[in-house]
Amino acid sequence: MNTFQTVTAKIETAFSGASDLVVREIKTDCISAKLYFLDAMCDTEQLELTLIRPVTAYSGEKIDFERLKGIVYSGCNIKESEIPDGITALAGGDAVLCIDGMEKVVVFAVRKGIFRGITEPPTGSVIKGPREGFVENIKTNMVLIRRRIRSDSLVIDCINVGRYSDTAVAVCYVKGIAKQSIADEIKKKLQEIDVDGIVDSSYLTKVLEMRPYSLFKQVGNTEKPDVAAEKMLDGRVIIMVDGSPIVLTLPFILIEDFDGTQDLYKRSSRATFLRVVRIFAVFMAVILPAVYVATQIHQYQILPLQLLIKILGADNDIPFTPTVEILLALLLFEILGEASIRMPRHVSMALSVVGAIVLGETAVNAGLLSSVTVLIVALSGIGIYAVPDEVGTLGILRVILVIASGLFGVYGIILSLIAIFAYLSGMETFSVPYLAPFAPIENEDLRNTFIVPSYPDDDKRTQSLDLKNTTKLNTGGNRK
């Protein structure tokens, strides 16, 4: 068996179970070769125009790799590869040409682009501002970033992860702004991953999180290129995964999730007001059910007399204790939420509106839940979605505080909150404090936490990231 037969045998053996493998023989006076590609994954029209026609029309000396590069059209990207690399490229949608007399194979990058168009992401809709969102194609996502950061300082390092999926993962940052040590540590962690496959960017969060079993998320995410670019210019590293529209951002601090996608495009006063509203809504969503249970069981004397009479009147003849009643109501609303997500879109709208109203009213009329309990849980359910990325964590914290308040009253709430904040104070993400700028206190960042600065005042990057290049805006002494 000669070299050509050995090479083709290895490829055909590797894809012996692939019914969509197309094998085309090319024989002329100048070349004897076999072309391999996977049907529907390869752009056959481009392959025909850029490779097959020029090669079959060529007449001259016997074709080798150097002559082949001069024959094919410039629009076709070709490279010479070892057999294992060629098999991997073929599985990814490229075409592979085996030429008699060559020990290596020639790979043609003619993958067909099958992906959805760029649209506004459902998790980041805006009234004013860019409406582009990341898609499942990593090359398109790279273009969306490069269109916003047109600098040779933009670094995009690609790594393939997964024994079988061989998924492309891109680590992107701005050299001179982001800390190189953080970027290198992220790349090292990704290169050490030994897993069958990476299907979505969420697979990587378990590797990048310092405490993978923690209740709190430690990796940021976004679907908007403008938000990702803004974070990169602030000194962060973003991670893009082929096949996922969700881009990861590191280092991550908790207060980031309280930033709205439109804060950059609103007036400072309006954006500041909405940020305060979000913080209040989250505080109300987590605390309100627990406070209600505590005042019902233990500290009812702290309520005004008229309010206490109203609550006691509404709770008359309810067969459950306040703790069980609140937990039951929270469970019912969680079930409604999960059902509305998984039902067809038009059915879920009716389920979330009519189902919640009918179920709540029926439970009150049947004497299983009080009207005050339904109101408390509804307010909590609305407030928790003011910060969508923290819904899962806040929902669990809400249940923990309700149980603590049922056992120990207001003291249980206070002790639970102290324990939570003590735990968060000890967390870090790539050497950046998780509760920054509150623990430790960073005065410059603390001011920007509650107040969205206007353009002339937003001249410094996040100080908690400990960057060397901290100046974002050179005012030149023209600030007014």
C-alpha positions in Angstrom: 0.0 0.0 0.0 1.5 3.3 -1.1 1.4 6.6 0.8 -1.7 7.9 -1.1 -3.7 4.7 -0.3 -2.6 4.9 3.4 -3.8 8.5 3.8 -7.2 7.9 2.1 -7.7 4.7 4.1 -7.2 6.5 7.4 -9.7 9.2 6.4 -12.3 6.6 5.2 -11.8 4.5 8.3 -12.3 7.5 10.6 -15.6 8.3 8.8 -16.7 4.8 8.1 -20.0 5.4 10.0 -20.7 8.8 8.3 -23.4 8.3 5.6 -23.1 12.0 4.6 -19.4 11.7 3.7 -18.9 12.6 0.0 -15.9 11.2 -1.8 -15.0 12.6 -5.2 -12.1 11.4 -7.3 -10.1 13.9 -9.4 -8.0 12.5 -12.1 -6.3 14.4 -14.8 -2.9 14.3 -16.6 -1.6 16.6 -13.8 -3.2 15.2 -10.7 -4.6 12.1 -9.1 -6.5 12.9 -5.9 -9.5 12.3 -3.7 -11.7 15.1 -2.3 -13.6 14.5 0.9 -16.3 16.7 2.5 -19.5 16.3 4.5 -22.7 17.0 2.7 -24.7 20.0 4.0 -21.8 21.2 6.1 -19.6 22.2 3.2 -20.3 25.0 0.8 -20.3 22.9 -2.4 -20.9 25.9 -4.7 -17.8 27.6 -3.4 -15.8 24.4 -3.5 -16.8 23.8 -7.1 -15.8 27.4 -8.2 -12.6 27.8 -6.2 -11.1 24.3 -6.3 -12.6 21.7 -8.6 -12.9 23.8 -11.8 -9.5 25.4 -11.6 -7.8 22.0 -10.8 -9.6 20.1 -13.6 -8.9 22.9 -16.1 -5.2 23.1 -15.2 -2.7 21.8 -17.7 1.0 21.8 -16.9 3.4 20.2 -14.5 2.3 17.7 -11.9 0.4 19.5 -9.1 1.9 19.7 -5.6 0.9 21.9 -2.7 2.9 25.0 -3.9 1.4 24.8 -7.4 -2.1 24.2 -5.9 -1.9 27.4 -4.0 -1.4 29.3 -7.3 -4.2 27.5 -9.1 -7.1 27.8 -6.7 -8.9 31.1 -6.4 -7.8 33.6 -3.8 -11.2 33.4 -2.1 -10.4 29.9 -0.9 -8.3 29.6 2.3 -6.1 26.5 2.1 -3.4 25.0 4.3 -1.4 21.8 4.5 -2.1 19.7 7.6 -1.2 16.4 9.2 -3.8 13.6 8.8 -5.3 13.9 12.4 -5.7 17.7 11.9 -7.3 17.1 8.5 -9.8 14.6 10.0 -10.7 17.2 12.7 -11.1 19.9 10.0 -13.3 17.5 7.9 -15.5 16.8 10.8 -15.9 20.6 11.3 -17.2 21.2 7.8 -14.0 21.8 5.7 -13.1 19.9 2.6 -9.9 17.8 2.6 -8.0 16.9 -0.6 -5.6 14.0 -0.6 -3.1 14.2 -3.5 -1.1 11.2 -4.7 2.5 11.7 -3.8 1.8 13.8 -0.7 2.1 12.5 2.9 0.0 15.4 4.2 -3.5 16.5 3.3 -4.7 19.9 2.0 -7.6 21.5 3.9 -10.0 24.0 2.2 -11.9 26.3 4.5 -15.3 26.1 2.7 -17.7 25.7 5.7 -21.3 26.6 5.0 -22.6 29.4 7.2 -25.8 28.1 8.8 -26.8 30.4 11.6 -29.5 32.9 12.4 -29.2 36.5 11.6 -28.2 39.3 14.0 -31.3 40.4 16.0 -32.1 42.1 19.3 -31.5 39.7 22.2 -34.5 38.7 24.3 -32.6 39.3 27.5 -31.4 42.8 26.6 -34.1 44.6 24.8 -33.7 48.4 24.7 -35.8 51.5 23.8 -32.8 53.5 22.8 -29.4 52.1 22.0 -27.9 49.4 19.8 -30.2 46.5 18.9 -27.6 44.0 17.8 -27.1 40.8 19.8 -24.6 38.0 19.7 -25.4 34.9 17.6 -24.3 31.3 17.7 -21.5 31.8 15.2 -18.2 32.8 16.9 -16.8 34.5 13.8 -19.8 36.8 13.5 -19.4 37.6 17.2 -15.8 38.5 16.7 -16.8 40.9 13.9 -19.4 42.5 16.2 -16.6 43.2 18.8 -14.1 44.4 16.2 -16.6 46.9 14.8 -16.7 48.5 18.2 -13.0 48.3 19.2 -11.0 49.1 16.1 -7.6 48.9 17.6 -4.5 46.7 17.2 -4.6 46.4 21.0 -7.7 44.1 20.8 -6.5 40.6 21.5 -8.5 37.5 20.4 -6.9 34.2 21.4 -8.7 31.1 20.1 -8.6 27.8 21.9 -10.3 24.5 20.9 -11.9 22.7 23.8 -13.6 19.3 23.9 -12.3 15.8 22.9 -15.2 15.2 20.5 -16.8 18.7 20.0 -13.5 20.5 19.4 -15.4 23.7 20.2 -13.7 27.0 19.4 -13.4 29.3 22.4 -12.2 32.9 22.1 -10.6 34.9 24.9 -10.8 38.6 24.1 -9.4 41.6 25.9 -7.8 45.0 25.3 -4.0 44.8 25.8 -2.9 47.7 27.9 -6.2 47.9 29.8 -7.0 44.4 31.1 -4.6 42.7 33.5 -2.5 40.3 31.5 -2.2 38.0 34.5 -6.0 37.5 34.6 -6.1 36.8 30.9 -3.3 34.3 31.1 -4.9 32.5 34.1 -8.2 32.3 32.2 -6.5 30.8 29.1 -4.6 28.3 31.3 -7.9 27.1 32.9 -9.5 26.7 29.5 -6.5 24.8 28.1 -6.6 22.4 31.1 -10.2 21.4 30.4 -10.5 17.7 29.5 -14.1 17.0 28.6 -16.0 15.3 25.9 -17.6 18.5 24.5 -18.6 22.1 25.2 -22.1 22.8 23.9 -22.7 26.2 25.5 -20.7 28.9 27.3 -22.4 27.9 30.6 -20.3 24.7 30.6 -17.2 26.9 31.1 -18.6 28.7 34.2 -18.1 25.6 36.3 -14.4 25.7 35.4 -13.9 29.5 35.8 -15.7 29.9 39.1 -13.5 29.9 42.2 -16.3 28.3 44.2 -18.3 26.1 41.8 -20.7 24.9 44.4 -21.6 28.4 45.7 -25.1 29.7 45.5 -23.9 32.9 43.9 -22.8 33.4 40.3 -19.2 34.4 39.8 -19.0 34.8 36.1 -20.8 37.7 34.3 -22.7 37.2 31.0 -24.2 39.3 28.3 -25.8 38.9 24.9 -25.1 42.5 23.7 -21.9 43.4 21.9 -22.0 47.0 23.1 -22.2 45.9 26.7 -19.3 43.4 26.1 -17.2 46.1 24.5 -17.9 48.5 27.3 -16.8 45.9 29.8 -13.6 45.2 27.9 -12.8 48.9 27.8 -13.3 48.9 31.6 -10.6 46.2 32.0 -12.5 42.9 31.8 -11.9 39.8 29.7 -14.7 38.3 27.7 -15.0 34.7 26.6 -17.0 33.7 23.4 -18.0 30.1 22.7 -18.9 28.9 19.2 -22.5 27.8 19.3 -23.6 30.1 22.1 -24.9 33.7 22.0 -24.0 34.2 25.6 -20.6 35.8 26.2 -18.9 35.4 29.6 -17.2 38.4 31.3 -14.5 38.2 34.0 -13.7 39.4 36.6 -17.3 39.7 37.9 -18.5 41.6 40.9 -22.0 41.4 42.3 -23.0 45.0 41.7 -22.6 44.5 38.0 -26.0 42.8 37.7 -27.7 45.9 39.0 -26.6 47.8 35.9 -29.3 48.1 33.3 -28.6 47.6 29.6 -29.8 51.1 28.9 -28.0 52.9 31.6 -25.3 54.1 29.2 -27.9 55.6 26.9 -30.1 57.5 29.4 -29.6 60.8 31.2 -27.6 60.4 34.4 -30.5 61.5 36.6 -32.9 58.9 35.1 -30.4 56.1 35.1 -29.5 56.8 38.7 -33.2 56.8 39.7 -33.8 53.4 38.0 -30.7 51.9 39.6 -31.9 52.9 43.0 -35.3 51.4 42.1 -33.6 48.1 41.2 -31.8 47.9 44.5 -34.9 48.7 46.4 -36.9 46.1 44.4 -34.4 43.3 45.1 -34.3 44.2 48.8 -38.1 44.2 49.0 -38.3 40.9 47.0 -36.0 39.1 49.4 -37.0 40.7 52.7 -40.7 41.2 52.4 -42.0 37.6 52.7 -39.6 37.0 55.7 -40.7 40.2 57.5 -44.3 39.2 57.0 -43.8 35.8 58.6 -41.8 37.3 61.5 -44.4 39.9 62.3 -47.2 37.3 62.1 -45.5 34.8 64.5 -43.1 36.6 66.7 -43.0 40.4 66.5 -46.6 41.3 65.7 -46.4 44.1 68.2 -44.2 46.2 65.9 -47.1 46.6 63.4 -49.5 49.5 63.6 -52.8 48.4 65.2 -55.0 49.0 62.2 -52.7 47.1 59.9 -52.5 44.3 62.4 -56.3 44.0 62.6 -56.4 43.9 58.8 -53.9 41.1 58.5 -55.4 39.1 61.3 -58.8 39.5 59.7 -57.5 38.2 56.4 -55.7 35.3 58.0 -58.8 34.1 59.8 -59.6 30.4 59.3 -56.4 29.7 57.2 -55.4 26.1 58.0 -51.7 26.7 57.7 -49.1 28.5 59.8 -47.8 31.8 58.2 -44.5 30.1 57.4 -46.1 27.2 55.5 -48.6 29.6 53.9 -45.9 31.8 52.5 -43.8 28.8 51.3 -46.8 27.3 49.7 -47.5 30.5 47.8 -43.9 30.9 46.8 -43.9 27.3 45.5 -47.1 27.9 43.5 -45.7 31.0 41.8 -42.4 29.2 41.0 -44.4 26.4 39.4 -46.4 28.9 37.3 -43.1 30.6 36.3 -41.5 27.4 35.2 -44.6 26.3 33.3 -44.9 29.6 31.5 -41.3 29.3 30.3 -41.7 25.8 28.9 -45.2 26.2 27.4 -45.6 27.4 23.8 -45.3 31.2 23.7 -49.0 32.1 23.1 -50.2 29.6 25.6 -47.6 30.8 28.2 -49.0 34.3 28.1 -52.5 33.1 28.9 -51.1 30.8 31.6 -49.0 33.5 33.3 -51.8 36.1 33.4 -55.0 34.1 33.7 -53.5 31.2 35.6 -52.0 33.4 38.2 -55.2 35.5 38.7 -57.5 32.5 38.7 -55.3 30.4 41.0 -54.7 33.2 43.4 -58.4 34.2 43.6 -59.5 30.6 43.9 -57.0 29.9 46.7 -58.2 32.9 48.6 -61.9 32.1 48.2 -61.2 28.5 49.2 -59.5 29.7 52.4 -56.2 28.1 51.7 -54.3 31.4 51.3 -55.0 34.8 52.7 -55.3 37.8 50.3 -52.4 39.5 52.1 -50.1 36.5 51.5 -51.0 36.5 47.8 -50.2 40.3 47.7 -46.9 39.8 49.5 -45.7 37.0 47.2 -46.9 38.9 44.1 -44.9 42.0 45.1 -41.9 39.8 45.9 -42.2 38.0 42.5 -42.4 41.3 40.6 -39.4 42.8 42.5 -37.2 39.8 42.0 -37.3 40.2 38.2 -35.8 43.7 38.5 -32.4 42.0 38.3 -33.1 39.1 35.9 -29.6 37.5 36.1 -30.0 37.0 39.9 -33.5 35.5 39.9 -32.3 32.0 40.8 -30.1 33.1 43.6 -32.6 35.6 45.0 -35.4 33.0 44.9 -33.4 30.6 47.1 -32.4 33.4 49.5 -36.0 34.3 49.8 -36.9 30.8 51.0 -34.0 30.7 53.4 -35.0 34.0 55.0 -38.6 32.9 55.3 -37.6 29.7 57.2 -35.2 31.6 59.4 -37.9 34.2 60.2 -40.5 31.5 61.0 -38.1 29.9 63.5 -36.5 33.0 65.1 -38.5 36.0 63.9 -36.7 39.3 63.0 -33.5 38.0 64.8 -33.4 35.1 62.4 -33.6 37.5 59.4 -30.8 39.7 60.8 -28.5 36.7 61.6 -29.1 35.2 58.2 -28.3 38.5 56.4 -25.1 38.9 58.5 -24.1 35.3 57.6 -24.8 35.9 53.9 -22.8 39.2 53.8 -19.9 37.6 55.8 -19.8 34.8 53.3 -19.8 37.2 50.3 -17.1 39.4 51.9 -14.7 36.5 51.7 -15.4 35.7 48.0 -13.1 36.7 45.2 -13.2 36.3 41.4 -9.6 36.3 40.0 -8.3 38.3 43.0 -11.1 40.9 42.7 -13.4 41.2 45.8 -16.9 39.9 45.1 -18.6 42.6 47.1 -16.5 45.5 45.8 -16.7 48.4 46.3 -18.4 47.7 49.7 -16.0 45.2 51.1 -13.3 46.5 51.0 -14.6 50.1 50.6 -13.4 51.8 47.4 -14.6 55.4 47.6 -14.4 56.2 43.8 -16.4 53.1 42.9 -18.8 53.5 45.8 -19.9 56.8 44.4 -20.6 55.3 41.0 -22.5 52.4 42.5 -25.6 54.4 43.3 -25.1 57.3 41.0 -24.7 56.8 37.2 -22.1 59.4 36.3 -22.5 61.8 33.4 -19.9 61.8 30.6 -17.4 64.4 32.0 -17.4 62.6 35.4 -17.0 59.1 34.1 -13.3 59.4 33.6 -12.0 56.5 35.6 -12.2 52.7 35.2 -13.4 50.5 38.0 -10.8 50.9 40.7 -11.6 47.6 42.3 -10.1 45.8 39.3 -6.6 47.1 40.4 -5.7 48.1 36.9 -2.5 50.0 35.9 -4.3 52.0 33.2 -7.2 53.6 35.1 -7.8 56.7 33.0 -10.8 56.3 30.7 -11.4 59.9 29.8 -8.9 62.7 29.5 -10.9 65.8 30.3 -8.0 68.2 29.6 -9.1 70.6 32.3 -12.4 71.4 30.4 -14.8 69.9 32.9 -17.6 72.2 33.9 
